[in-house]
């Protein structure tokens, strides 16, 4: 038997799946692994070290652990093959038999009984699609349901990789340490991502406890910490937004539409889920809109009178169902708006972003446009109004923030911007000559 690895698509700029390829007696089985990698970090040159493994690269610091995982997969495949021969008088398995045996190791089936943790989470996800949050009286959001799914998937993956049972009674301090280490070393997650996973798991455990399905309370220990570090997300100032607006994208319709959709968010302060589905039939004579936020169900009155917003409205008048840019997915807008940003010279200047990834504090230094996301629009709206000296509580009415502390943590104004704002106060100060 011979084993090697192939990338599903070696031409991609983003991560692609890694397949285990097994050959024996003229048979060939391509088995998908749970690992992904960017092709630029993959060694395909037979003459080089780490052939068919992750390259030694400072941009991919987890390459040693990643390669150890690949070695483990091949070792387990060999063990499965050898065990089948030992149990079957040295006969070799068929493709179907080998796949089934590999599934038992790498993709074990779980008992979906609601009395066991994985089964409970699966049912919890299904129920959440029609469930009302008892504390808020509002439906469970799609984002929250997605967070439940992510936790379930990671727990299954953890159990498979670490060969450990995961159930209500195993959620202990030892589990906390080991699962956290798994997310750091195996998944290379940032601190806040890990914190969100544990926060969601605690929510699920609380629900199971309330229903009498869980009697293990170790997850309530003070050592079951939900880590969090302050993020350094960017915002776009007024000049940068104007530069984006003035780009001629008439020959690039996808980017043209994405740019206009993004700018709607920058001048209304809405979340992506809200600004991509605006209904201008509710537009008042004062150019304001009544909007009910999807996330919080809070009703807001938002401004719709910025010159750029009105120009975009005129541009799409009668061309789309709501006379606004065509709605696209969050993923596509994240991709397209970075492409748009790369065309603005000022956004090609590099900025630093400090964060902890894979347990290591790193400083990411990249062009500013590479950090733009759909949420940058809402943050830019709030930050620019603060810089202009607008009343914080008035801005909070438009964004829907409930507390001043949450709002101040949300806006991203660097020290130099604050200094410039103070200096402007002195512009009109005139002193009489002595």
C-alpha positions as CSV (number, residue, x, y, z in Angstrom):
1,X,0.0,0.0,0.0
2,X,1.2,3.5,-0.9
3,X,-0.1,6.8,0.6
4,X,0.3,10.4,-0.5
5,X,-1.6,13.6,-0.4
6,X,-3.1,15.8,-3.2
7,X,-4.7,19.2,-3.0
8,X,-8.2,19.4,-4.3
9,X,-7.4,22.5,-6.3
10,X,-3.8,23.7,-6.3
11,X,-4.6,26.9,-8.4
12,X,-6.7,28.6,-5.7
13,X,-5.5,31.7,-3.8
14,X,-7.6,30.6,-0.8
15,X,-7.6,27.4,1.3
16,X,-8.3,24.1,-0.5
17,X,-9.0,20.6,0.9
18,X,-6.3,18.0,1.2
19,X,-7.1,14.5,0.0
20,X,-5.4,11.3,1.1
21,X,-4.7,9.1,-2.0
22,X,-4.1,5.4,-1.3
23,X,-3.0,2.9,-3.9
24,X,-2.8,-0.9,-3.7
25,X,-3.0,-3.8,-6.1
26,X,-4.2,-1.5,-9.0
27,X,-6.8,0.1,-6.8
28,X,-6.9,3.8,-5.9
29,X,-9.0,5.4,-3.2
30,X,-9.2,9.2,-2.8
31,X,-10.2,10.0,0.8
32,X,-11.0,13.5,1.9
33,X,-9.3,14.7,5.1
34,X,-10.5,17.4,7.4
35,X,-7.4,19.6,6.6
36,X,-7.2,22.6,4.4
37,X,-4.3,24.7,3.3
38,X,-3.4,27.6,0.9
39,X,-1.6,26.1,-2.1
40,X,1.2,28.7,-1.7
41,X,2.1,26.9,1.6
42,X,2.1,23.4,0.1
43,X,5.3,21.8,-1.1
44,X,4.8,20.0,-4.4
45,X,8.5,19.8,-5.5
46,X,9.8,16.3,-5.0
47,X,13.3,17.6,-4.7
48,X,12.5,19.8,-1.8
49,X,12.2,19.0,1.9
50,X,8.7,18.4,3.1
51,X,7.4,17.1,-0.2
52,X,3.6,16.9,0.0
53,X,3.6,18.6,3.3
54,X,3.3,22.2,4.5
55,X,6.3,24.4,3.7
56,X,8.4,26.0,6.5
57,X,7.0,29.5,6.2
58,X,6.8,32.4,8.6
59,X,3.3,33.2,7.3
60,X,2.2,29.7,8.2
61,X,3.8,29.2,11.7
62,X,1.7,26.2,12.5
63,X,3.4,24.1,9.8
64,X,5.1,21.7,12.3
65,X,1.8,20.7,14.0
66,X,0.1,20.6,10.6
67,X,2.6,18.1,9.2
68,X,2.4,16.1,12.4
69,X,-1.4,15.8,11.7
70,X,-0.7,14.6,8.1
71,X,1.8,12.0,9.4
72,X,-0.8,10.8,11.9
73,X,-3.4,10.4,9.1
74,X,-1.0,8.2,7.0
75,X,-0.1,6.2,10.1
76,X,-3.7,5.5,10.9
77,X,-4.5,4.6,7.3
78,X,-1.6,2.1,7.4
79,X,-2.9,0.7,10.8
80,X,-6.4,0.2,9.4
81,X,-5.1,-1.6,6.3
82,X,-2.8,-3.8,8.3
83,X,-5.5,-4.7,10.8
84,X,-7.9,-5.7,8.1
85,X,-5.2,-8.1,6.7
86,X,-4.5,-9.5,10.1
87,X,-8.2,-10.1,10.7
88,X,-8.9,-11.6,7.3
89,X,-6.1,-14.1,6.6
90,X,-3.9,-11.5,4.8
91,X,-6.5,-10.6,2.3
92,X,-6.5,-7.0,1.2
93,X,-9.7,-4.8,1.5
94,X,-11.8,-3.5,-1.4
95,X,-12.1,0.2,-1.9
96,X,-15.5,0.2,-0.2
97,X,-14.2,-1.8,2.7
98,X,-11.2,0.5,3.2
99,X,-13.4,3.6,3.0
100,X,-15.7,2.2,5.6
101,X,-12.9,1.4,8.0
102,X,-11.3,4.8,7.5
103,X,-14.7,6.4,8.3
104,X,-14.7,4.6,11.6
105,X,-11.4,6.3,12.5
106,X,-11.8,9.7,11.0
107,X,-15.6,10.2,10.7
108,X,-17.2,8.2,13.5
109,X,-21.0,8.2,13.6
110,X,-22.5,9.7,16.7
111,X,-25.5,8.5,18.6
112,X,-27.9,11.4,18.1
113,X,-29.9,10.6,21.2
114,X,-30.9,13.9,22.9
115,X,-29.6,12.4,26.1
116,X,-26.0,12.7,24.8
117,X,-24.3,16.0,24.1
118,X,-23.8,15.8,20.4
119,X,-27.3,14.6,19.8
120,X,-28.7,17.3,22.1
121,X,-26.9,20.0,20.2
122,X,-28.2,18.7,16.9
123,X,-31.7,18.8,18.2
124,X,-31.1,22.2,19.9
125,X,-30.1,23.5,16.4
126,X,-33.3,22.2,14.8
127,X,-35.5,23.6,17.6
128,X,-33.7,27.0,17.5
129,X,-35.0,27.7,14.0
130,X,-38.5,28.2,15.5
131,X,-37.6,29.0,19.1
132,X,-38.1,32.3,20.8
133,X,-35.5,33.6,23.2
134,X,-37.2,33.7,26.6
135,X,-35.2,36.7,27.8
136,X,-35.7,38.9,24.8
137,X,-39.0,37.5,23.4
138,X,-37.3,37.5,19.9
139,X,-36.6,34.7,17.4
140,X,-33.1,33.1,17.5
141,X,-31.0,34.8,14.8
142,X,-29.3,32.9,12.0
143,X,-26.0,34.0,13.3
144,X,-26.7,32.4,16.7
145,X,-27.8,29.2,15.1
146,X,-24.6,29.1,13.0
147,X,-22.6,29.5,16.2
148,X,-24.3,26.4,17.6
149,X,-23.4,24.4,14.4
150,X,-19.8,25.6,14.6
151,X,-19.5,24.3,18.2
152,X,-21.0,21.0,17.3
153,X,-18.7,20.5,14.3
154,X,-15.6,21.4,16.4
155,X,-16.5,19.0,19.2
156,X,-17.0,16.2,16.7
157,X,-13.7,17.1,15.0
158,X,-11.9,17.3,18.4
159,X,-13.3,13.8,19.4
160,X,-12.1,12.3,16.1
161,X,-8.6,13.9,16.1
162,X,-7.9,13.3,19.8
163,X,-9.7,10.0,20.0
164,X,-11.7,11.1,23.0
165,X,-15.3,10.7,24.0
166,X,-17.3,13.9,24.2
167,X,-20.5,14.0,26.3
168,X,-22.1,15.9,29.1
169,X,-19.9,14.2,31.8
170,X,-16.6,14.9,29.9
171,X,-17.0,18.7,29.9
172,X,-14.5,19.2,32.7
173,X,-11.5,21.4,33.5
174,X,-9.2,18.9,31.7
175,X,-11.5,19.0,28.7
176,X,-11.4,22.9,28.8
177,X,-7.6,22.8,28.7
178,X,-7.4,20.2,26.0
179,X,-10.1,21.6,23.8
180,X,-8.5,25.1,24.1
181,X,-5.1,23.6,23.2
182,X,-6.7,21.9,20.2
183,X,-8.2,25.1,18.9
184,X,-4.9,26.9,19.3
185,X,-2.5,24.3,17.9
186,X,-4.7,22.4,15.4
187,X,-7.1,25.1,14.3
188,X,-4.9,28.1,14.7
189,X,-7.8,30.2,16.1
190,X,-7.5,33.7,17.4
191,X,-8.3,34.4,21.1
192,X,-11.7,35.9,20.5
193,X,-12.7,33.0,18.2
194,X,-11.9,30.5,21.0
195,X,-13.7,32.7,23.5
196,X,-16.9,32.6,21.3
197,X,-16.7,28.8,21.1
198,X,-16.6,28.4,24.9
199,X,-19.3,31.0,25.4
200,X,-21.6,29.2,23.1
201,X,-20.8,25.8,24.7
202,X,-21.7,27.3,28.1
203,X,-25.0,28.4,26.7
204,X,-25.7,24.9,25.4
205,X,-24.7,23.3,28.6
206,X,-26.9,25.7,30.6
207,X,-29.9,24.8,28.3
208,X,-29.2,21.0,28.8
209,X,-29.0,21.6,32.6
210,X,-32.3,23.5,32.6
211,X,-33.9,20.5,30.9
212,X,-32.5,18.0,33.4
213,X,-30.3,16.3,30.8
214,X,-27.0,17.4,32.4
215,X,-25.9,16.9,36.1
216,X,-22.2,17.9,35.5
217,X,-21.6,21.5,36.7
218,X,-17.8,21.7,36.2
219,X,-18.4,24.0,33.2
220,X,-19.5,26.6,35.7
221,X,-16.0,26.6,37.4
222,X,-14.1,29.9,37.5
223,X,-11.4,28.2,35.5
224,X,-13.8,27.7,32.6
225,X,-12.7,31.1,31.3
226,X,-14.1,32.8,28.2
227,X,-11.0,34.6,26.9
228,X,-11.3,37.9,25.1
229,X,-8.8,40.5,23.8
230,X,-9.5,44.0,22.4
231,X,-9.8,44.0,18.6
232,X,-8.1,46.5,16.4
233,X,-10.6,46.8,13.5
234,X,-10.3,49.6,11.0
235,X,-12.7,52.3,9.9
236,X,-12.6,54.3,6.7
237,X,-12.5,58.1,7.0
238,X,-14.5,60.5,4.9
239,X,-11.7,61.1,2.4
240,X,-11.2,57.4,1.9
241,X,-15.0,56.9,1.4
242,X,-15.1,59.6,-1.2
243,X,-12.1,58.1,-3.1
244,X,-14.0,54.7,-3.2
245,X,-17.1,56.5,-4.5
246,X,-15.2,58.3,-7.2
247,X,-13.7,55.2,-8.7
248,X,-14.9,54.5,-12.2
249,X,-16.2,50.9,-12.1
250,X,-18.5,51.1,-15.1
251,X,-16.6,48.2,-16.8
252,X,-16.7,46.1,-13.7
253,X,-20.4,45.7,-12.8
254,X,-20.0,43.3,-9.9
255,X,-17.5,45.6,-8.2
256,X,-19.6,48.6,-9.1
257,X,-22.7,47.1,-7.4
258,X,-20.7,45.9,-4.4
259,X,-19.1,49.3,-3.9
260,X,-22.4,51.1,-3.9
261,X,-24.0,48.6,-1.6
262,X,-21.1,49.0,0.9
263,X,-21.4,52.8,0.8
264,X,-25.1,52.6,1.7
265,X,-23.9,50.9,4.9
266,X,-21.2,53.5,5.5
267,X,-23.8,56.4,5.5
268,X,-26.7,54.7,7.2
269,X,-24.9,52.8,10.1
270,X,-26.8,49.6,9.5
271,X,-25.5,46.1,9.7
272,X,-25.0,44.1,6.5
273,X,-28.2,42.1,7.1
274,X,-30.2,45.3,7.3
275,X,-28.6,47.5,4.6
276,X,-28.8,44.9,1.9
277,X,-32.6,44.7,2.2
278,X,-33.8,48.3,2.6
279,X,-37.3,49.3,1.5
280,X,-37.3,52.8,0.1
281,X,-41.1,52.8,0.1
282,X,-40.8,53.8,3.7
283,X,-38.6,56.7,2.9
284,X,-40.0,59.9,4.5
285,X,-39.9,63.4,3.0
286,X,-37.1,64.2,5.5
287,X,-35.1,61.4,3.9
288,X,-35.2,59.1,7.0
289,X,-36.1,55.4,7.1
290,X,-37.8,53.4,9.8
291,X,-35.9,50.1,10.0
292,X,-36.3,47.1,12.3
293,X,-32.9,45.5,13.0
294,X,-32.8,41.8,12.3
295,X,-30.3,41.1,15.0
296,X,-32.1,42.9,17.9
297,X,-35.5,43.5,16.5
298,X,-35.1,47.1,17.6
299,X,-36.9,49.8,15.5
300,X,-34.6,52.5,14.4
301,X,-34.9,55.8,12.5
302,X,-31.9,56.1,10.2
303,X,-30.6,58.9,8.0
304,X,-30.8,58.6,4.2
305,X,-29.8,62.0,3.1
306,X,-26.1,61.9,2.5
307,X,-25.3,63.2,-1.0
308,X,-23.5,60.0,-1.9
309,X,-26.5,57.9,-0.7
310,X,-28.9,60.0,-2.7
311,X,-26.7,59.8,-5.8
312,X,-26.6,56.0,-5.5
313,X,-30.4,56.0,-5.1
314,X,-30.8,58.1,-8.3
315,X,-28.3,55.8,-10.1
316,X,-30.4,52.7,-9.5
317,X,-33.8,54.3,-9.7
318,X,-36.1,51.9,-11.6
319,X,-33.3,49.5,-12.4
320,X,-33.7,47.3,-9.4
321,X,-36.8,46.2,-7.3
322,X,-35.9,48.7,-4.6
323,X,-33.9,51.3,-6.6
324,X,-30.8,50.3,-4.7
325,X,-27.8,48.1,-5.4
326,X,-28.6,44.5,-6.0
327,X,-28.3,42.4,-2.7
328,X,-25.3,39.9,-2.7
329,X,-24.0,37.5,0.0
330,X,-21.8,38.6,2.9
331,X,-19.0,36.5,1.5
332,X,-19.1,38.0,-1.9
333,X,-19.3,41.6,-0.6
334,X,-16.3,40.9,1.7
335,X,-14.4,39.7,-1.4
336,X,-15.4,42.4,-3.8
337,X,-15.0,45.4,-1.4
338,X,-11.4,44.4,-0.9
339,X,-10.8,44.4,-4.6
340,X,-12.4,47.8,-4.8
341,X,-10.3,49.0,-1.9
342,X,-7.1,47.8,-3.6
343,X,-7.8,50.4,-6.4
344,X,-7.6,53.3,-4.0
345,X,-4.0,54.4,-3.5
346,X,-4.4,55.6,0.1
347,X,-5.8,52.2,1.1
348,X,-2.6,50.5,-0.2
349,X,-0.7,52.0,2.7
350,X,0.1,49.3,5.3
351,X,-1.4,49.3,8.7
352,X,-0.7,47.1,11.8
353,X,-3.1,44.9,13.5
354,X,-2.2,43.2,16.8
355,X,-3.8,39.9,17.7
356,X,-3.1,36.5,19.2
357,X,-3.3,33.6,16.7
358,X,-2.5,30.0,17.6
359,X,-1.4,31.2,21.0
360,X,1.2,33.5,19.6
361,X,1.0,37.3,19.7
362,X,1.5,38.6,16.1
363,X,1.5,41.9,14.4
364,X,-0.2,41.6,11.0
365,X,1.1,44.3,8.7
366,X,-1.0,44.5,5.5
367,X,-2.5,47.1,3.2
368,X,-5.5,48.8,4.8
369,X,-7.9,47.5,2.1
370,X,-7.2,43.9,3.1
371,X,-8.8,44.5,6.5
372,X,-12.1,45.9,5.0
373,X,-15.2,43.8,5.7
374,X,-18.9,44.4,5.4
375,X,-18.9,45.5,9.1
376,X,-16.3,48.2,8.3
377,X,-19.2,50.2,6.9
378,X,-21.2,50.4,10.1
379,X,-18.0,51.1,12.1
380,X,-17.0,53.9,9.7
381,X,-20.4,55.6,10.1
382,X,-20.1,55.7,13.9
383,X,-16.4,56.7,14.0
384,X,-16.7,59.5,11.5
385,X,-19.6,61.1,13.3
386,X,-17.7,61.0,16.6
387,X,-14.7,62.6,14.9
388,X,-17.0,65.4,13.7
389,X,-18.0,66.0,17.3
390,X,-21.6,64.8,17.0
391,X,-23.4,63.8,20.2
392,X,-22.6,60.2,21.1
393,X,-26.2,59.5,22.3
394,X,-27.6,60.8,19.0
395,X,-25.3,58.4,17.1
396,X,-26.3,55.5,19.4
397,X,-29.9,56.2,18.4
398,X,-29.0,55.6,14.8
399,X,-26.8,52.5,15.4
400,X,-29.0,50.9,18.1
401,X,-26.2,50.6,20.7
402,X,-27.7,50.1,24.2
403,X,-24.8,51.4,26.3
404,X,-22.2,54.1,26.0
405,X,-19.5,51.7,27.1
406,X,-20.4,49.3,24.3
407,X,-20.5,52.1,21.8
408,X,-17.1,53.5,22.8
409,X,-15.5,50.1,22.5
410,X,-17.1,49.8,19.1
411,X,-15.8,53.0,17.4
412,X,-12.2,52.9,16.3
413,X,-10.5,56.2,16.5
414,X,-6.7,56.3,16.6
415,X,-4.7,58.7,18.8
416,X,-3.7,60.8,15.8
417,X,-7.3,61.3,14.8
418,X,-8.2,62.4,18.3
419,X,-5.3,64.9,18.3
420,X,-6.4,66.3,14.9
421,X,-9.9,66.7,16.3
422,X,-8.6,68.7,19.3
423,X,-6.4,70.9,17.1
424,X,-9.4,71.9,15.0
425,X,-10.8,73.6,18.1
426,X,-7.9,76.0,18.0
427,X,-8.3,77.0,14.3
428,X,-10.5,80.0,15.0
429,X,-8.8,81.2,18.1
430,X,-7.4,84.7,17.5
431,X,-5.3,86.6,20.1
432,X,-5.1,90.3,20.3
433,X,-1.6,91.7,19.8
434,X,0.1,92.9,23.0
